[in-house]
Amino acid sequence: MSGAIAWGDALLRGMTLDEIAEVMGLSVPTLKRDWRRARAFLFDYLSA
């Protein structure tokens, strides 16, 4: 499962960041960093 799909699925299920990080095998800081990068990428892509 890709990270984006996992994130979307987890958010729709109401999971916390701690729960998402545990399921994905990541630390919370890594999860937050990846989320910031994904948001920045999407913002740039959609703004072009």
C-alpha positions in Angstrom: 0.0 0.0 0.0 1.4 3.4 -0.9 2.0 6.0 1.7 -0.7 8.3 0.3 -3.3 5.6 0.2 -2.4 4.5 3.8 -2.6 8.1 5.0 -6.0 8.7 3.4 -7.4 5.5 4.7 -6.1 6.1 8.2 -7.4 9.7 8.3 -10.9 8.6 7.1 -10.9 6.0 9.9 -10.1 8.6 12.5 -6.7 7.2 13.5 -4.3 9.3 15.5 -0.8 10.2 14.3 0.6 7.7 16.8 -1.6 4.9 15.4 -0.8 5.7 11.8 3.0 5.8 12.6 2.8 2.5 14.3 0.9 0.8 11.5 3.3 2.3 8.9 6.4 1.4 10.9 7.5 5.1 11.2 8.2 7.5 14.0 5.7 10.3 14.5 8.4 13.0 13.5 9.1 11.1 10.3 5.4 10.8 9.6 4.9 14.6 10.1 7.9 15.4 7.9 6.6 13.2 5.1 3.2 14.8 5.4 4.7 18.3 5.1 6.6 17.2 2.0 3.5 15.7 0.4 1.5 18.8 1.1 4.2 21.1 -0.3 4.5 18.9 -3.4 0.7 19.0 -3.9 0.5 22.7 -3.4 3.3 23.4 -5.9 1.7 20.9 -8.4 -1.8 22.4 -8.2 -0.5 26.0 -8.3 1.4 25.5 -11.5 
